[in-house]
């Protein structure tokens, strides 16, 4: 039984580390924080943006872990939803730039013949992930 608990702990920490590293790499590659400061002309507040992302990730991890839900008025939910939508839109715009770099990267690595497979893996991963989330609320 103790071995099972150890396995669950190591697996959970491993997946958490993988997801966290992926998020940081994704935000770094897309240069989200520097773009936010550039668009808002607030280069002096770059540390505030970074801390907002870190604290937001920690807060929502905490809420998810302890099943905490916050009941907000419709007006506040609308504002939060709009801000979240803007952020997702910025991520999508940055992702299109990364996809423009993708063919160059595969060519330099000598994997140009496999580019279609890489793109299909990305698309199928997104589809399977969405279906799992919608079907099983994972």
Phi, psi and omega in degrees: 000320180295323178295323177295316178298318178297319178298316180296318179296312181295318179296315179297316178295321179297314180292322177297319177295320180295315181293316178298317178296321178297319179296315180296317179297319180297313179294325179290316181296320183277352181053047182295312185294312177299326178292320177299316180292326179291316181293324183265004181052046181229055181299334180287346182258020185298324178295325178295318177297316180298315179294326178297320179291316180296311181293324176296317178296317179295317181298312183287333172294316178299313180297320179292319182295318182261011178054045178272131174236145182245123178269114182247152174297158184301323181295315180295318178299323178295318179294314179298318178297321178295315179296318178296322178295321177297317180296316179296322177298320177294321177296319179295320178295320177293326179294324178295326177292322178295321179294333174289331179279336185304313178298323179294318180297315180294326179293317180293327179276358180075023181248025184301326180293339183258008184300319179299319179296319178297315180295320178295322177297320178295315181294312181295324176297320177295317180295311181297317178299317179295316180297319178297318180294316182289323184281313187249003182054045180281000000 
